[in-house]
C-alpha cells in the first residue's frame, strides 16, 4: 500500500488496487446530453461557458491562436460555446469587425459568461476604449480572460500598443 501511495495518483489508478473502482460511471459521458445529465445529477454548479475570440492582425495562424485559447479554457474546465476570429488591424473599430458583434450578442444574451482572448489589445486598443470594455463587462456581468500570448518573434501585443500610442 505504501508503494501505491508513494507513486502518482495516475499510477495508483492504473495499479489495479481494490480501492480503485472501475465503473463506466467514473468516465465523462461522451455525448453533450449525457454530460449535461451527469453535471445536473452531480450536485456541482453549472460549468462556465465561454466564447473564444481573436483579432489576428499579423502573420499568426488563426487556427493555432484559437487552439491556444481552447486549451486555456479547457484547462479551467470551461465549456467553449463558440470560437471566432477577425483578420484585421487591432486599431479597427470593434463594431466594424465581422465576428466581434457576435461575441457581444452572446455576452448580452447571457449565452456565455465571458470570453477568452489572446490579449486585451485585440479587443480594445486605446486606454479609453479598454476602460469602456471593462465597464461594459461589469454591467453585464461578464468576464474576460486574456492569455497575453507572445508572438513568434518573442514580443507581446502590449508592446505593439505602447509603440503605436502617441
C-alpha positions as CSV (number, residue, x, y, z in Angstrom):
1,X,0.0,0.0,0.0
2,X,2.8,2.4,0.8
3,X,4.3,1.9,-2.7
4,X,1.0,2.8,-4.2
5,X,0.7,5.9,-2.1
6,X,4.3,7.0,-2.8
7,X,3.5,7.0,-6.6
8,X,1.4,9.4,-8.5
9,X,-2.3,9.3,-8.5
10,X,-2.3,8.1,-12.1
11,X,-0.1,5.1,-11.2
12,X,-2.4,4.4,-8.3
13,X,-5.4,4.3,-10.6
14,X,-3.6,2.0,-13.0
15,X,-2.3,-0.3,-10.2
16,X,-5.5,-2.4,-10.1
17,X,-5.7,-1.8,-6.3
18,X,-9.0,-2.9,-4.9
19,X,-9.8,0.6,-3.7
20,X,-9.9,1.7,-7.4
21,X,-13.5,1.1,-8.6
22,X,-13.6,0.9,-12.4
23,X,-17.1,1.7,-13.3
24,X,-18.4,3.2,-16.6
25,X,-19.9,6.0,-14.4
26,X,-16.5,7.2,-13.5
27,X,-15.8,8.4,-17.0
28,X,-17.1,11.6,-18.5
29,X,-20.0,10.8,-20.8
30,X,-19.2,11.4,-24.5
31,X,-22.5,13.0,-25.7
32,X,-23.4,16.5,-24.6
33,X,-26.8,15.4,-23.5
34,X,-25.4,12.7,-21.2
35,X,-22.7,15.2,-19.9
36,X,-25.5,17.6,-19.0
37,X,-27.4,14.9,-17.2
38,X,-24.3,13.9,-15.3
39,X,-23.5,17.5,-14.4
40,X,-27.0,18.1,-13.2
41,X,-27.1,14.9,-11.1
42,X,-23.7,15.5,-9.6
43,X,-24.8,18.5,-7.5
44,X,-22.0,20.6,-8.7
45,X,-22.7,24.0,-10.1
46,X,-23.0,24.5,-13.9
47,X,-19.8,24.8,-15.7
48,X,-18.8,28.2,-17.1
49,X,-19.5,28.7,-20.8
50,X,-17.2,31.0,-22.8
51,X,-16.6,32.2,-26.4
52,X,-13.1,32.3,-27.8
53,X,-12.1,35.4,-29.8
54,X,-9.0,36.6,-31.5
55,X,-8.2,39.6,-33.7
56,X,-5.4,38.3,-35.9
57,X,-3.6,41.4,-37.2
58,X,-0.2,39.8,-38.0
59,X,1.2,36.6,-39.5
60,X,-0.1,34.3,-36.8
61,X,-2.1,31.2,-37.8
62,X,-5.7,31.9,-36.7
63,X,-6.3,28.2,-36.0
64,X,-3.2,28.0,-33.8
65,X,-4.3,31.0,-31.8
66,X,-7.8,29.6,-31.3
67,X,-6.3,26.2,-30.3
68,X,-4.2,28.0,-27.6
69,X,-7.4,29.8,-26.4
70,X,-9.2,26.5,-26.3
71,X,-6.5,24.8,-24.2
72,X,-6.6,27.7,-21.8
73,X,-10.4,27.4,-21.5
74,X,-10.4,23.6,-21.2
75,X,-7.7,23.7,-18.5
76,X,-10.2,25.7,-16.4
77,X,-13.0,23.3,-17.2
78,X,-14.8,26.0,-19.1
79,X,-17.2,24.9,-21.9
80,X,-16.4,26.5,-25.3
81,X,-19.6,27.7,-26.9
82,X,-18.0,29.2,-30.0
83,X,-14.6,30.2,-31.4
84,X,-14.5,33.3,-33.5
85,X,-11.8,35.5,-35.0
86,X,-11.3,38.5,-37.2
87,X,-8.4,39.2,-39.6
88,X,-8.0,42.9,-39.3
89,X,-5.9,45.6,-37.6
90,X,-6.3,45.8,-33.8
91,X,-6.9,49.6,-34.0
92,X,-10.1,48.9,-36.1
93,X,-13.4,49.7,-34.5
94,X,-14.9,46.6,-32.9
95,X,-18.3,47.3,-34.4
96,X,-16.9,47.1,-37.9
97,X,-15.3,43.7,-37.4
98,X,-17.2,40.7,-38.7
99,X,-17.0,38.4,-35.6
100,X,-16.8,40.7,-32.6
101,X,-20.5,41.7,-32.8
102,X,-21.3,38.0,-32.5
103,X,-19.3,37.9,-29.3
104,X,-21.2,40.9,-27.9
105,X,-24.6,39.2,-28.7
106,X,-23.5,36.0,-26.9
107,X,-22.5,38.0,-23.9
108,X,-25.6,40.3,-23.9
109,X,-27.9,37.3,-24.4
110,X,-26.2,35.5,-21.5
111,X,-25.4,32.5,-23.7
112,X,-21.9,32.7,-22.4
113,X,-20.4,34.0,-19.1
114,X,-17.3,35.5,-20.7
115,X,-14.7,35.4,-23.4
116,X,-11.1,34.3,-23.8
117,X,-8.7,36.3,-26.0
118,X,-5.0,36.4,-26.6
119,X,-4.6,40.0,-25.2
120,X,-6.7,42.9,-24.2
121,X,-5.2,44.9,-27.1
122,X,-7.0,42.7,-29.5
123,X,-10.3,43.8,-28.0
124,X,-9.7,47.4,-27.2
125,X,-6.6,49.3,-28.2
126,X,-6.7,52.7,-26.5
127,X,-6.8,53.2,-22.7
128,X,-10.2,54.8,-23.0
129,X,-11.5,52.0,-25.1
130,X,-10.2,49.5,-22.6
131,X,-11.9,51.2,-19.8
132,X,-15.2,51.2,-21.8
133,X,-15.0,47.5,-22.4
134,X,-14.2,46.8,-18.8
135,X,-17.1,48.8,-17.6
136,X,-19.4,47.1,-20.2
137,X,-18.3,43.7,-18.9
138,X,-19.0,44.8,-15.3
139,X,-22.5,45.9,-16.2
140,X,-23.4,42.7,-18.0
141,X,-21.9,41.0,-15.7
142,X,-19.4,39.0,-17.7
143,X,-15.7,38.4,-17.6
144,X,-12.7,38.4,-20.0
145,X,-9.7,36.1,-19.7
146,X,-6.5,37.2,-21.6
147,X,-3.6,34.9,-22.2
148,X,-1.1,37.7,-23.2
149,X,0.5,35.3,-25.7
150,X,3.9,36.1,-27.2
151,X,4.3,36.4,-30.9
152,X,6.7,34.2,-32.9
153,X,9.5,36.8,-32.5
154,X,9.0,36.9,-28.7
155,X,7.3,40.3,-28.2
156,X,3.9,40.7,-26.6
157,X,0.9,42.6,-28.1
158,X,1.1,45.1,-25.3
159,X,4.5,46.3,-26.7
160,X,2.8,46.9,-30.1
161,X,0.2,49.1,-28.4
162,X,2.8,51.1,-26.5
163,X,4.8,51.7,-29.7
164,X,1.7,52.9,-31.6
165,X,0.4,55.3,-28.9
166,X,1.3,59.0,-29.4
